[in-house]
Structure formats: C-alpha cells, structure tokens
Amino acid sequence: METNKDNLGGENIPDPEEIRQRYPIEDDSDTLEPFIDENECREINTSDPEDVAYWAQEFQISIEDLKSAIVINGNSIKEIKKYLSV
C-alpha cells in the first residue's frame, strides 16, 4: 500500500482503494420501492382560492408566485414542481 500525504501537515492518509475494499458499500437498489406521489397527477383548481392557498403553502411560496408559475406552466402539480425544482 502506498501512502498519500496531505498538503497540510504531511501526515499519512490511507489509500482510498484500501478503504473501499475494507468497507464495501452494500447495493440496496433492488430493494428500494419507487416513490409515487399521487398528488403529481392532480391539477390546481385556480377557481378555488382555498386550493391555490393550500398549494402555495405546500410549495412554500406566495400565492402571487404560484399564480405566476401557473400562468407560465399550467396548473399541473407535476409541472409546477418541475418549474419550482421541488
């Protein structure tokens, strides 16, 4: 094993490949279930002030910002999330 030196104090640091061999990361991707958000298929009812206020609170934005996002992207929850990068 070749040791590496850091730039600060000249102390030896372990080889990353040796660390990977000693402590392998277990792959659990085959056991993970996909996350399905049932709300993503919904649309915001722009005629209902309570629905608009609810989604503004969910996205943690003002009602005016949500209305602007709806004008730009439509009222699909999925598209609004994508636009807001939520």
Summary of the structure (lengths in Angstrom):
residues: 86
radius of gyration: 24.1
end to end distance: 44.8
largest distance: 68.2
contacts: 160
relative contact order: 0.12
helix: 48%
strand: 7%
